Amino acid sequence: MFDIRPVETDYVRQRAAEFRAQVARRLDGSLTEDEFKPLRLMNGVYLQLHAYMLRVAIPYGTISPDQMRTLALLAEKWDKGYGHWTTRQNIQFNWPKLVDIPDMLDALADVGMHAIQTSGNTIRNVTTDAFAGAAFDEAADPRPYAELLRSWSTDHAEFQFLPRKFKIAISGGKKDRAVIAAHDIGLRLTEQNGQTGFEVWIGGGLGRTPLLGQVVRDFLPEEDLLPYVEAIIATYNLAGRRDNKYKARIKITVLERGLDVMRAEIEEEFLARRRDFHGADRDALAVFKDRFRAPSFRNAPVDGYEAERQANPAFRSWSDTNLHQHRVEGYASVVVTFKAPGQTPGDASADQMRLLADLAERFGHNDLRVMHDQNVALPHVHKSDLPALYAELRAAGLATANAGLTSDIIACPGMDYCALATARSIPIAEEIADHFRSVGLEEEIGNLNIRISGCINACGHHHLGHIGILGLDRAGVENYQITLGGDAYDIPAIGERAGAGFPAEQVVPAIDQLLRAYLEVREDASERFIDAYRRLGQAPFKAALYPVAADA
């Protein structure tokens, strides 16, 4: 698998040493918190509700076993024994002491990892499909392009102080699993006349003003990727608003100025910048493509897998929900969900991380992926190894058969951690998951994306949930709005607000009424909630949420 360490270790160590000196100056009082803030943000360090938080970059979610073990070390030695997977395919440590963070960065540097550009008004972690290089519907592996963008954007001098943070996602499959429509720049790999290139989207984003991106270029040849992306960001850097941080994202720039104006300026900037690219980017891309060669897949019988499916109902249930079709016959991609009963969504203990590293070495060609939905994937597992892999996961409490089901909820940290949050997210997610497991409806409901945010910043991506939940403060009381019909993957859509919010204790009963109504109106068991919503519209679901108002 691809390894960045040979070319970047010295630079990463230098940045860690710089931050160590900055921390020392903060601790001895030479720097005030206001002076220290921009320095720590450049190194992925936030000040949350109870402690500092360190966000570690995992480029396009790809991580090796030794890197995973280092994350386990950080969790165990300098945190409270766990980390938290994020929707940008990174990991957060919520309880480090400031004095220890330089040691954490040094440990990360030992395995070529860092926290550079995981915060601040700069280009954040480039994300992609967690099944990249393995997906059956893939036009091309998006990771070489993601690595090209990552290496180009890291400490790019022109783009360190953008109007606001900037996020890029790349999708390689026919089905978008990278949520490109909700990003500042979204790139969809495609082919035209035998040539590989990209459909380019701009202006997506969530938060206070959720907007879906728009296509600014139908086809961009792959050799023009860097100059075109650079032209987009340069145009935004000049035109984006700096008078109001809530209107500073490129989505507002596109909304206020119009797509046609932005397209014309981007194309003009592209022609000028393209002249400055003399082929080094194309040479680098060729190197990255070579380094991302597929592992040596083996051809072996899968009889044991099929026999275990017949003999073991629990294994069959898990394989039905937690496996993704692989492009190579006899292989599967495995989703390990971090949404077990009683578990905080997305939290991974040090022991769990070490187990994943071991399993990747034994069964997964040394490859692990952090997923957008706060889970982890082993992208290449031969089906003959699945019974043994499942047994190991089950013994560790990691074999929950719920990928894509009701309890596989994306939830932000909410008021349990975040200084910006106005309501709790984690307890609501746990209560919903526990309820539908206990009443035995999870499998009957089937595929369902529930997403919860604890404030209007939408870190839980509630706008894109089939059912979205937004926690707000109403006169000192937590109140939860419900949105319906959002979609991140199939047909991008922003959820519609259903009506008045619910107090915390009424959220689970409201969702129960909603989903029981869905079971009544769906055409058959194959019609998902989102499909029924699109077919019927909001009315029957709103009536289920607000029965008194519906009867009035």
C-alpha positions as CSV (number, residue, x, y, z in Angstrom):
1,M,0.0,0.0,0.0
2,F,1.0,3.6,-0.4
3,D,3.4,5.0,2.2
4,I,4.2,8.8,2.4
5,R,7.0,8.4,5.0
6,P,10.1,8.3,2.8
7,V,9.5,11.8,1.4
8,E,7.8,13.7,4.3
9,T,9.1,12.5,7.6
10,D,11.7,15.3,8.0
11,Y,9.2,18.0,7.2
12,V,6.6,16.5,9.6
13,R,9.2,16.3,12.4
14,Q,10.2,20.0,11.8
15,R,6.6,21.1,12.1
16,A,6.2,19.1,15.3
17,A,9.4,20.7,16.8
18,E,8.1,24.2,15.9
19,F,4.8,23.5,17.7
20,R,6.7,22.1,20.8
21,A,8.4,25.5,21.1
22,Q,5.1,27.3,20.7
23,V,3.5,25.2,23.4
24,A,6.4,26.0,25.8
25,R,5.9,29.7,25.2
26,R,2.1,29.3,25.9
27,L,2.8,27.4,29.1
28,D,5.3,29.9,30.4
29,G,3.0,32.8,29.6
30,S,5.0,34.3,26.8
31,L,2.0,33.7,24.5
32,T,-1.6,34.6,25.4
33,E,-4.4,32.3,24.4
34,D,-5.4,34.8,21.7
35,E,-1.8,34.7,20.3
36,F,-1.6,31.0,20.6
37,K,-4.9,30.2,19.0
38,P,-3.9,30.6,15.3
39,L,-0.7,28.6,16.0
40,R,-2.5,25.6,17.6
41,L,-5.2,25.6,14.9
42,M,-2.4,25.2,12.3
43,N,-1.5,22.0,14.1
44,G,-5.0,20.6,14.6
45,V,-5.4,21.6,18.2
46,Y,-8.8,22.9,19.4
47,L,-10.0,24.1,22.8
48,Q,-13.2,22.3,23.5
49,L,-15.7,22.4,26.4
50,H,-13.6,20.5,28.9
51,A,-10.1,20.1,27.4
52,Y,-8.0,20.5,24.3
53,M,-8.7,18.3,21.3
54,L,-6.2,17.0,18.8
55,R,-7.5,16.1,15.3
56,V,-5.1,13.9,13.4
57,A,-5.1,13.7,9.6
58,I,-5.8,10.4,7.9
59,P,-5.4,11.3,4.2
60,Y,-8.4,10.0,2.2
61,G,-9.0,7.7,5.1
62,T,-6.2,5.2,4.2
63,I,-4.2,4.0,7.1
64,S,-1.7,1.2,7.6
65,P,-1.5,-1.3,10.6
66,D,1.5,0.4,12.2
67,Q,-0.2,3.8,11.9
68,M,-3.3,2.4,13.5
69,R,-1.3,1.0,16.4
70,T,0.2,4.5,16.8
71,L,-3.3,5.9,17.2
72,A,-3.9,3.3,19.8
73,L,-0.7,4.4,21.6
74,L,-1.9,8.0,21.6
75,A,-5.3,7.0,23.0
76,E,-3.8,4.9,25.8
77,K,-0.8,7.0,26.8
78,W,-2.1,10.6,26.4
79,D,-5.9,10.4,26.3
80,K,-8.6,8.3,28.0
81,G,-8.1,5.2,26.1
82,Y,-10.1,5.9,22.9
83,G,-10.3,8.2,19.9
84,H,-13.2,9.3,17.8
85,W,-13.6,8.8,14.0
86,T,-14.8,11.8,12.1
87,T,-16.9,12.4,9.0
88,R,-13.7,13.7,7.3
89,Q,-12.0,10.3,7.7
90,N,-9.8,11.7,10.5
91,I,-9.6,10.8,14.2
92,Q,-10.0,13.1,17.2
93,F,-8.5,12.8,20.7
94,N,-10.8,14.7,23.0
95,W,-8.8,14.7,26.3
96,P,-5.1,15.4,25.8
97,K,-3.2,17.8,28.1
98,L,-1.6,20.7,26.1
99,V,1.8,19.8,27.6
100,D,1.6,16.3,26.1
101,I,0.5,17.2,22.6
102,P,4.0,17.8,21.3
103,D,4.9,14.2,22.4
104,M,1.8,13.0,20.5
105,L,2.9,14.8,17.4
106,D,6.4,13.3,17.6
107,A,4.9,9.8,17.9
108,L,2.7,10.5,14.9
109,A,5.8,11.7,13.0
110,D,7.5,8.3,13.6
111,V,4.9,6.7,11.3
112,G,4.5,9.6,8.8
113,M,1.3,11.1,10.3
114,H,0.5,14.6,11.5
115,A,-2.3,17.1,12.3
116,I,-1.4,19.7,9.7
117,Q,-4.4,21.5,8.1
118,T,-6.9,19.5,10.1
119,S,-8.2,23.0,11.2
120,G,-8.0,26.6,10.1
121,N,-9.1,28.5,7.0
122,T,-7.2,26.3,4.7
123,I,-7.6,23.1,2.5
124,R,-8.7,20.3,4.8
125,N,-8.3,16.6,4.5
126,V,-9.1,15.4,1.0
127,T,-11.7,12.6,1.3
128,T,-12.8,9.8,-0.9
129,D,-14.7,6.5,-1.1
130,A,-13.6,4.2,1.7
131,F,-13.8,1.3,-0.8
132,A,-11.4,3.0,-3.3
133,G,-9.4,0.5,-5.3
134,A,-11.8,-2.2,-4.3
135,A,-15.3,-1.1,-5.4
136,F,-17.0,-3.1,-8.1
137,D,-18.4,0.0,-9.8
138,E,-15.2,2.1,-9.8
139,A,-14.2,4.0,-13.0
140,A,-10.7,4.4,-11.5
141,D,-9.1,4.4,-8.1
142,P,-9.5,8.0,-6.8
143,R,-6.7,7.7,-4.3
144,P,-3.8,8.7,-6.6
145,Y,-5.7,11.9,-7.4
146,A,-6.4,12.5,-3.7
147,E,-2.8,12.0,-2.9
148,L,-1.8,14.5,-5.7
149,L,-4.2,17.1,-4.2
150,R,-3.0,16.3,-0.6
151,S,0.7,16.7,-1.4
152,W,0.0,19.9,-3.5
153,S,-2.2,21.5,-0.9
154,T,-0.2,20.8,2.3
155,D,1.2,24.2,3.4
156,H,0.4,25.7,0.0
157,A,1.6,29.3,0.5
158,E,-1.2,31.0,-1.4
159,F,-4.0,29.1,0.4
160,Q,-3.1,29.2,4.1
161,F,-5.5,32.1,4.9
162,L,-8.6,31.5,2.8
163,P,-11.9,33.3,3.7
164,R,-13.0,30.0,5.3
165,K,-12.1,26.3,5.6
166,F,-12.1,24.4,2.3
167,K,-13.1,20.8,1.7
168,I,-12.5,18.6,-1.4
169,A,-14.0,15.1,-2.0
170,I,-13.4,12.7,-4.9
171,S,-15.7,9.8,-6.0
172,G,-14.5,7.0,-8.2
173,G,-17.7,4.8,-8.3
174,K,-20.9,5.0,-10.3
175,K,-22.5,5.5,-6.9
176,D,-21.1,8.4,-5.0
177,R,-19.9,7.3,-1.6
178,A,-17.8,10.4,-1.0
179,V,-20.7,12.9,-0.8
180,I,-19.2,15.2,-3.5
181,A,-22.4,17.4,-3.7
182,A,-21.8,18.6,-0.1
183,H,-18.2,19.8,-0.6
184,D,-16.6,23.1,-1.7
185,I,-15.2,21.1,-4.6
186,G,-16.5,17.7,-5.6
187,L,-14.8,15.6,-8.2
188,R,-16.5,12.6,-9.9
189,L,-14.1,10.4,-11.9
190,T,-15.5,9.6,-15.4
191,E,-14.5,8.7,-18.9
192,Q,-15.0,10.6,-22.2
193,N,-13.9,9.2,-25.5
194,G,-11.6,6.8,-23.7
195,Q,-10.0,9.6,-21.7
196,T,-10.1,9.7,-17.9
197,G,-11.2,12.9,-16.3
198,F,-13.6,14.6,-13.8
199,E,-17.0,16.0,-13.5
200,V,-16.3,19.1,-11.3
201,W,-18.8,20.4,-8.7
202,I,-18.4,23.6,-6.6
203,G,-20.4,25.3,-3.9
204,G,-21.7,22.5,-1.7
205,G,-21.7,22.7,2.0
206,L,-23.9,22.3,5.1
207,G,-24.0,24.4,8.3
208,R,-26.3,27.4,8.7
209,T,-27.0,27.6,5.0
210,P,-27.0,24.1,3.5
211,L,-26.5,24.0,-0.2
212,L,-25.8,21.3,-2.8
213,G,-22.9,21.9,-5.2
214,Q,-23.4,22.6,-8.9
215,V,-21.5,21.2,-11.9
216,V,-19.0,23.9,-13.1
217,R,-17.2,21.6,-15.6
218,D,-18.8,18.6,-17.3
219,F,-15.4,17.1,-18.1
220,L,-11.9,18.0,-17.0
221,P,-9.1,15.9,-18.3
222,E,-7.0,14.3,-15.5
223,E,-3.8,16.2,-16.6
224,D,-5.6,19.5,-15.8
225,L,-6.7,18.6,-12.3
226,L,-4.2,20.7,-10.3
227,P,-4.3,23.9,-12.4
228,Y,-8.1,23.8,-12.5
229,V,-8.6,23.1,-8.8
230,E,-6.0,25.9,-8.1
231,A,-8.0,28.2,-10.3
232,I,-11.2,27.5,-8.4
233,I,-9.6,28.2,-5.0
234,A,-7.7,31.2,-6.3
235,T,-10.9,32.7,-7.7
236,Y,-12.7,32.0,-4.4
237,N,-9.8,33.4,-2.4
238,L,-10.2,36.8,-4.1
239,A,-14.0,36.8,-4.3
240,G,-15.0,35.1,-1.1
241,R,-16.4,37.3,1.7
242,R,-14.3,38.0,4.7
243,D,-16.7,40.4,6.5
244,N,-18.9,37.6,7.9
245,K,-17.6,34.1,8.7
246,Y,-21.0,32.7,8.2
247,K,-21.1,33.9,4.6
248,A,-17.4,33.2,3.8
249,R,-17.7,29.7,2.4
250,I,-17.5,29.2,-1.4
251,K,-21.2,28.1,-1.4
252,I,-22.2,31.7,-0.5
253,T,-19.8,33.1,-3.1
254,V,-21.5,30.9,-5.8
255,L,-25.0,31.7,-4.5
256,E,-24.4,35.5,-4.5
257,R,-22.4,35.8,-7.7
258,G,-24.0,33.1,-9.7
259,L,-22.5,29.9,-11.2
260,D,-22.0,31.4,-14.7
261,V,-20.0,34.4,-13.3
262,M,-17.9,32.0,-11.2
263,R,-17.4,29.6,-14.1
264,A,-16.2,32.4,-16.4
265,E,-13.7,33.7,-13.8
266,I,-12.5,30.2,-13.0
267,E,-11.9,29.3,-16.7
268,E,-10.0,32.6,-17.2
269,E,-7.8,31.9,-14.2
270,F,-7.4,28.3,-15.3
271,L,-5.9,29.3,-18.6
272,A,-3.5,31.6,-16.9
273,R,-2.4,29.1,-14.3
274,R,-2.2,26.2,-16.7
275,R,0.8,27.9,-18.4
276,D,2.7,27.6,-15.1
277,F,2.4,23.8,-14.9
278,H,5.2,22.2,-16.8
279,G,4.5,18.5,-16.2
280,A,5.7,17.9,-12.6
281,D,2.2,17.3,-11.5
282,R,1.6,14.7,-14.2
283,D,4.9,13.0,-13.3
284,A,3.8,12.9,-9.7
285,L,0.5,11.5,-10.6
286,A,2.2,8.7,-12.6
287,V,4.3,7.9,-9.5
288,F,1.2,7.8,-7.3
289,K,-0.7,5.6,-9.6
290,D,2.2,3.1,-9.6
291,R,2.4,3.2,-5.8
292,F,-1.3,2.5,-5.5
293,R,-1.0,-0.8,-7.3
294,A,-3.6,-3.4,-6.2
295,P,-2.4,-6.0,-3.8
296,S,-1.7,-9.6,-4.9
297,F,-5.1,-11.1,-4.8
298,R,-5.4,-14.8,-4.4
299,N,-7.7,-17.3,-6.1
300,A,-9.1,-19.7,-3.5
301,P,-12.3,-21.6,-2.8
302,V,-15.1,-19.9,-0.9
303,D,-16.9,-23.0,0.2
304,G,-16.1,-22.4,3.8
305,Y,-17.7,-19.0,3.6
306,E,-20.9,-20.3,2.1
307,A,-21.1,-23.1,4.6
308,E,-20.7,-20.7,7.5
309,R,-23.5,-18.6,6.1
310,Q,-25.8,-21.6,6.1
311,A,-24.8,-22.9,9.5
312,N,-24.5,-19.6,11.5
313,P,-27.5,-17.2,11.4
314,A,-25.5,-14.4,13.2
315,F,-22.7,-14.7,10.6
316,R,-25.2,-14.6,7.8
317,S,-26.9,-11.5,9.2
318,W,-23.5,-9.8,9.6
319,S,-22.4,-10.7,6.0
320,D,-25.7,-9.5,4.7
321,T,-25.3,-6.0,6.1
322,N,-21.6,-5.4,6.6
323,L,-20.0,-6.6,3.4
324,H,-19.6,-4.6,0.2
325,Q,-19.2,-6.1,-3.2
326,H,-15.5,-6.2,-4.3
327,R,-14.3,-5.9,-7.9
328,V,-12.4,-9.2,-7.6
329,E,-14.3,-12.5,-7.6
330,G,-14.0,-14.2,-4.2
331,Y,-13.2,-11.0,-2.2
332,A,-15.4,-8.6,-0.2
333,S,-14.9,-5.3,1.5
334,V,-15.8,-5.5,5.2
335,V,-17.4,-2.7,7.2
336,V,-16.6,-2.7,11.0
337,T,-19.2,-0.5,12.6
338,F,-18.4,1.4,15.8
339,K,-22.1,1.6,16.7
340,A,-22.5,-1.4,19.0
341,P,-25.2,-1.3,21.7
342,G,-24.2,1.2,24.4
343,Q,-21.2,2.5,22.4
344,T,-20.7,6.2,21.7
345,P,-21.1,6.4,17.8
346,G,-17.6,6.6,16.2
347,D,-15.5,6.0,19.4
348,A,-12.7,3.4,19.1
349,S,-10.7,2.1,22.0
350,A,-7.0,1.4,21.9
351,D,-7.6,-2.3,22.1
352,Q,-10.1,-2.1,19.2
353,M,-7.6,-0.2,17.1
354,R,-4.8,-2.7,17.8
355,L,-7.2,-5.6,16.8
356,L,-8.0,-3.8,13.5
357,A,-4.3,-3.5,12.8
358,D,-3.8,-7.2,13.5
359,L,-6.7,-8.2,11.4
360,A,-5.6,-6.1,8.5
361,E,-2.2,-7.8,8.6
362,R,-3.7,-11.3,8.8
363,F,-6.7,-11.0,6.5
364,G,-6.7,-7.6,4.8
365,H,-3.5,-7.0,2.8
366,N,-2.3,-4.5,5.4
367,D,-5.0,-2.0,4.4
368,L,-7.5,-0.1,6.5
369,R,-9.9,2.7,5.7
370,V,-11.6,5.2,8.0
371,M,-15.1,5.8,6.6
372,H,-17.2,8.9,6.2
373,D,-19.9,7.4,8.4
374,Q,-17.5,7.0,11.5
375,N,-16.8,3.3,10.8
376,V,-13.7,1.4,9.6
377,A,-13.4,-0.8,6.5
378,L,-11.0,-3.6,5.5
379,P,-11.3,-3.1,1.8
380,H,-9.7,-6.4,0.6
381,V,-10.7,-9.6,2.5
382,H,-11.0,-13.0,0.8
383,K,-14.3,-14.7,1.5
384,S,-12.6,-17.8,2.8
385,D,-11.2,-15.6,5.6
386,L,-14.5,-14.0,6.6
387,P,-15.6,-16.7,9.2
388,A,-12.3,-16.3,11.1
389,L,-12.4,-12.5,10.8
390,Y,-15.9,-12.4,12.0
391,A,-15.1,-14.6,15.0
392,E,-12.3,-12.2,16.0
393,L,-14.5,-9.2,15.6
394,R,-17.3,-10.8,17.6
395,A,-15.0,-11.7,20.5
396,A,-14.0,-8.0,20.6
397,G,-17.6,-6.7,20.4
398,L,-17.1,-5.3,16.9
399,A,-19.3,-7.6,14.9
400,T,-22.5,-5.6,15.2
401,A,-24.6,-6.4,12.0
402,N,-25.9,-2.9,11.5
403,A,-24.0,-1.2,8.7
404,G,-26.5,1.2,7.0
405,L,-29.3,0.3,9.4
406,T,-31.2,2.4,12.0
407,S,-28.5,2.2,14.7
408,D,-25.6,3.1,12.3
409,I,-26.1,6.7,13.2
410,I,-23.7,9.6,12.4
411,A,-23.6,11.9,15.5
412,C,-21.4,14.8,16.3
413,P,-19.9,15.1,19.8
414,G,-22.5,17.6,20.8
415,M,-22.6,19.2,24.2
416,D,-20.7,16.3,25.8
417,Y,-17.5,17.8,24.3
418,C,-18.0,20.7,22.0
419,A,-18.0,24.3,23.1
420,L,-20.2,25.3,20.2
421,A,-22.9,22.8,20.7
422,T,-26.4,23.8,21.9
423,A,-27.7,20.3,22.6
424,R,-26.6,16.7,23.2
425,S,-26.2,14.4,20.3
426,I,-24.6,11.2,21.7
427,P,-27.3,10.3,24.2
428,I,-30.1,10.9,21.6
429,A,-28.2,8.6,19.1
430,E,-27.8,5.9,21.8
431,E,-31.5,6.1,22.8
432,I,-32.7,5.8,19.2
433,A,-30.4,2.8,18.5
434,D,-31.3,1.0,21.7
435,H,-35.0,1.5,21.2
436,F,-35.2,0.0,17.7
437,R,-33.0,-2.9,18.7
438,S,-35.2,-3.6,21.7
439,V,-38.5,-3.5,19.8
440,G,-37.0,-5.7,17.1
441,L,-37.7,-3.4,14.2
442,E,-34.2,-2.6,12.9
443,E,-34.0,-5.4,10.3
444,E,-37.5,-4.8,9.2
445,I,-36.9,-1.1,8.6
446,G,-33.8,-1.9,6.6
447,N,-31.5,0.7,5.1
448,L,-31.9,4.0,6.8
449,N,-29.5,7.0,7.4
450,I,-30.1,8.9,10.6
451,R,-27.8,11.8,11.3
452,I,-27.7,14.0,14.4
453,S,-26.1,17.4,15.0
454,G,-25.8,19.2,18.3
455,C,-25.9,22.7,16.8
456,I,-26.5,24.6,13.6
457,N,-22.9,24.0,12.3
458,A,-24.1,20.6,11.2
459,C,-21.0,18.5,12.0
460,G,-23.3,15.5,12.2
461,H,-24.5,16.2,8.6
462,H,-28.1,16.0,9.7
463,H,-29.2,17.8,6.5
464,L,-28.1,14.7,4.5
465,G,-29.9,12.1,6.7
466,H,-33.0,10.3,5.4
467,I,-34.0,11.4,8.9
468,G,-32.0,14.3,10.3
469,I,-32.1,15.6,13.9
470,L,-30.8,19.0,14.9
471,G,-30.4,19.9,18.5
472,L,-31.0,23.5,19.5
473,D,-31.3,25.6,22.7
474,R,-34.8,27.0,23.2
475,A,-34.8,29.2,26.3
476,G,-32.3,26.9,28.1
477,V,-34.1,23.7,27.1
478,E,-32.8,21.2,24.5
479,N,-35.1,21.1,21.5
480,Y,-34.7,18.8,18.5
481,Q,-35.9,19.6,15.0
482,I,-36.5,16.7,12.5
483,T,-35.7,16.9,8.8
484,L,-36.8,14.4,6.3
485,G,-35.7,13.3,2.8
486,G,-32.0,14.2,2.9
487,D,-29.6,12.0,0.9
488,A,-25.9,12.0,0.6
489,Y,-25.3,9.2,-1.8
490,D,-28.0,8.2,-4.4
491,I,-29.8,11.4,-5.3
492,P,-28.2,14.3,-3.4
493,A,-30.8,16.2,-1.4
494,I,-31.1,18.5,1.6
495,G,-33.7,17.3,4.1
496,E,-36.9,19.3,4.6
497,R,-37.8,20.5,8.1
498,A,-40.9,18.6,9.2
499,G,-42.3,21.1,11.7
500,A,-41.8,22.1,15.3
501,G,-39.0,20.6,17.4
502,F,-39.4,18.0,20.2
503,P,-38.0,18.0,23.7
504,A,-35.3,15.4,24.3
505,E,-37.6,12.9,26.0
506,Q,-40.0,13.0,23.0
507,V,-37.4,12.4,20.2
508,V,-37.5,8.6,20.4
509,P,-41.3,8.3,20.5
510,A,-41.5,10.7,17.5
511,I,-39.0,8.7,15.5
512,D,-40.9,5.5,16.5
513,Q,-44.2,6.9,15.2
514,L,-42.5,8.1,12.0
515,L,-40.9,4.7,11.2
516,R,-44.0,2.7,12.1
517,A,-45.9,4.9,9.7
518,Y,-43.3,4.1,7.0
519,L,-43.7,0.4,7.5
520,E,-47.5,0.9,6.9
521,V,-47.2,2.9,3.7
522,R,-44.2,1.3,1.9
523,E,-45.0,-0.8,-1.1
524,D,-43.0,-3.8,0.0
525,A,-39.9,-4.6,2.1
526,S,-37.6,-3.5,-0.7
527,E,-38.8,0.1,-0.7
528,R,-36.5,2.0,1.6
529,F,-37.7,4.9,3.8
530,I,-36.1,7.4,1.4
531,D,-37.8,5.8,-1.6
532,A,-41.2,5.9,0.1
533,Y,-40.6,9.5,1.0
534,R,-39.8,10.5,-2.6
535,R,-42.8,8.6,-3.8
536,L,-45.3,9.9,-1.3
537,G,-43.9,13.3,-0.3
538,Q,-43.8,14.7,3.2
539,A,-47.5,14.6,4.1
540,P,-47.9,11.1,5.5
541,F,-44.7,11.3,7.5
542,K,-45.5,14.7,8.9
543,A,-48.9,13.4,9.9
544,A,-47.2,10.6,11.8
545,L,-44.9,13.0,13.6
546,Y,-47.7,15.5,14.5
547,P,-50.9,13.4,14.8
548,V,-52.8,16.1,16.7
549,A,-52.1,18.8,14.2
550,A,-53.0,16.4,11.4
551,D,-56.4,15.6,13.0
552,A,-57.2,19.2,13.7
